[in-house]
Amino acid sequence: MTAPVIPVLREMRWWDIDPVLELEKDLFPEDAWSRGMFWSELAHSRGPDATRRYVVAEEGERIVGYGGLALAGTESDSGSAAGADVQTIAVARDHWGTGLGATLLTELLRAATAFECAEVMLECRIDNIRAQKLYERFGFEAIGFRRGYYQPGNVDALVMRLTTASDSGSAERPTSERGTEING
């Protein structure tokens, strides 16, 4: 019997856009990101002035998940990032329930910590209960709604926030997901 292949996380690069788009269109057919949106995000993800962190989860040669985080501004006094936004997280349907979403979110929160973010925000489809439960396990709290946020389906978004623990300076929270191992 062959041992299962465990997805490995690595930085998303331009050559990943096409397979990521395939997964994006399968998971989010009504409001999938465009190729240009991914190109734009990746353009800000490398070098000393990077303001984005995008990762893919690879199983063998297949991309089975991806996620991205963007800085949302800087504090004027200290120069540290005021906050970040989880832009996207997606996991292939055949990997739902495996912990891959938690692994991707853990990596994005590590990036937020490296960017010295005081808080992390995200929007989640109001009908995506599975994702909402994941975010709640990490300590995100619902703070509002954005009506008609997801187009063209006119689906509302639940706005969620994770605030940095004041004593640690870290966007990572001590939860049941803390310590999830990242491969790669």
N, C-alpha and C positions, 0 to 999 in steps of 0.2 A: 504494500500500500504506500502511495506517495504522500508525504507530509504536505499539509496545506501551505500555500504560499501566503505569507503575512504581508499586507500592504506596507510599503516603505514611503515615508514622506520625504519630499525634496522640493527645492525651489521650483516654481513654475517658470518656464521659459517660453519664448515665442513659438517654438515648434510644438508646444503642448496645446496651443489654441484650438486647432481643429478637433482633436479628440475631446477636449473640454467642451467645445461647442456641441458635439454630438450628445454628450451627457447632459448638458444644459438644456438642449431642445427636448430631450426625452423627459426630464424631470419638471421643466417649467415651460411647457409648450406655448402658453398664452403670453408669457412675459419674459422670455429668454433674453439674455444679454446678446448683443451683437458682437461680431468679430472686432469691430472698432472699439467697443467698450473695453474688451479685454486688452487690446493693444495699448490703449490709453493708460490703463491701470499698470500694465507691465512696464511702460515707459518711465514710471515713477518708482520702480521697485528695486533699483540697483544703484550702487555708488554711495558716496559719503552723504549725499543729500536725499537719500531714499525716503519716501514718505508712505510707502506701501510694502506689504509683505503678502505674497501669494505663494501657496504651496499646492502640490498635487500629491495624491496617494496613488502609488503604482503597485500593481500586483502582477508580477512578471513584467510584461510589456504593455499591460492594459491600465489605463487611468480609471480608477474606481471611486475617486473623490477629489475634491479641491476646496480651497477656501482662501479668502482674502480679507485683509485688514488695511484701513487707510487712516492716517493721522487726520485729526479734525481741527488742528490749530496749535498754537503755542502760547504759553503764559509769557507775558511781556517781561516780568521781573527775572525769572530764573532761566528762561529759554527752554525749559522742559515742556514736553507735549502736554497740553491741557486734556486731551482726550483722543479717542480713536473710535472708528466705526467698523464693525464687522460688515463688510460689503456683501459677502456671499459665503455660504457653505453648502456643499452638495455631496451626496453619497449615492452611488449606484444602487438601484433597488435591490439587487441581489446581495448587497452588503448592509442593508438596513438591519438594525438590531445587533450588530457585531461590535459596537463600540467605536467604529471608525469616525462617526460624527464627533464624539467626545475627544478623540485623538486630534482631529483637525482643530477643534475649538481650543484645546489645550495649547497647541502650537501657536495659534493666533493670540492667545492671552500671553504667552511667553514673549511674542513680538511686542505686544502692548507694554509689557514690563520693560523690555529693552528700550523702547521709545520713551520710557518714563511717563506713561499716561496716568492721569488721575482717575479717569473713568473710561469705560468702554460702552458704547451704545450700539444698538442694532434695531432693525425693523424685521418683523416676522409676519408672514401671512396670518391673518386672524383664524384661518381654517387649518393651519398647520400645527396641530396639537402636539405631534411627535417632537417637532423642533422646539416648541415652547417649553415642553417638559425638560428637554436637554438643557436649555438655557437656565431654567429655574434651578436645576441640580448644581449648576455652577455659581449660583448666587445672583443671577440677573433678576431684576424686579420690573414688572410692568409699570410704566409711568404715563402712558397715554396711547392715543390712536392717531393714525394718519388716514383720513377718509379717502377712499379711491386711490390709494397709493400705487397698487399694482395694476398696470394698464396693459392691454386693453380690457381686461376683465372687470375693472373697477372694484377690485377687492381691497378691503381695508387692511392696514398694517397695525400690528401691536408694536408699540415702541417700548424697548426694554433697556435697562441700564445696569451696569455693574460698577460700583464705586470702589476705588482702591482702598484697601485696609489702611487706615491712617498711620499705623505704626510700621508697616512693612515697605511702603512705597511700591507695592506690587499689585498688578491688576489680577494676578492669580489669587483665587480664594481657597481657603481650606474647606473642601467639600469631599464628598465620596469620590469625585473624579480626580482630585489632586493626586499627583504622582503617576498619572497615566504615562506609560513609557512611550517615547517617540522613537521610531526606527528611522535612522537616516540622518 
